[in-house]
Amino acid sequence: MKKDTPNNDNLKLAGRDYQVEDYKRNDQLSSGLATSHEQVSDSYMVGEVDSLIGDVNGKNIAIVPDELKEK
């Protein structure tokens, strides 16, 4: 069986981190990084785990720990 050789594009993706320009880019990776950055930033600024965070589209999302969710 032939061993797969690493693709340079995969190596670029693996080392990629958030950049301010990600909010303006249209690719899936940039969108995911911008969303994650926004969520972490909102949670950090609020200082609570059970807070509301805003996504990049302005929608508020409730963060509720599993033990507090209604069943």
C-alpha positions in Angstrom: 0.0 0.0 0.0 1.3 3.4 -1.0 1.9 5.9 1.8 0.2 9.2 1.3 2.6 12.1 1.0 1.7 15.3 2.9 0.0 18.0 0.8 1.5 21.5 1.2 -2.0 22.9 1.5 -2.8 20.7 4.4 0.4 21.9 6.2 -0.7 25.5 5.7 -4.1 24.8 7.2 -2.7 23.0 10.2 -0.5 25.9 11.2 -3.1 28.6 10.5 -4.4 30.8 13.4 -6.8 33.7 13.7 -6.1 36.9 11.9 -8.1 40.1 12.0 -8.7 39.8 8.2 -10.6 36.6 8.8 -13.8 38.6 9.4 -13.6 39.9 5.8 -12.6 36.6 4.1 -15.2 34.3 2.6 -13.5 30.9 3.0 -14.7 28.3 5.5 -11.5 28.2 7.6 -11.5 32.0 8.0 -15.2 32.0 8.9 -14.6 29.3 11.6 -11.6 31.1 13.1 -13.5 34.4 13.2 -16.5 32.8 14.8 -14.3 31.0 17.4 -12.4 34.2 18.1 -15.6 36.1 18.6 -17.0 33.5 21.0 -13.9 33.3 23.1 -13.6 37.1 23.2 -17.2 37.5 24.3 -17.0 34.9 27.0 -13.7 36.3 28.3 -15.1 39.9 28.4 -18.3 38.8 30.2 -16.4 36.7 32.6 -19.1 34.0 33.0 -19.5 30.5 31.6 -23.3 30.8 31.4 -23.4 33.9 29.3 -24.7 35.0 25.9 -22.2 35.4 23.1 -22.7 37.0 19.7 -21.7 35.3 16.6 -20.1 37.1 13.6 -23.6 37.6 12.2 -24.9 39.4 15.3 -27.0 36.5 16.6 -26.9 35.9 20.4 -26.2 32.4 21.5 -26.7 31.1 25.0 -23.9 29.1 26.6 -25.4 26.8 29.2 -23.5 24.1 30.9 -24.9 20.6 30.4 -25.8 20.2 34.1 -28.0 23.3 33.9 -29.9 22.4 30.7 -33.6 21.5 31.1 -34.3 17.9 30.3 
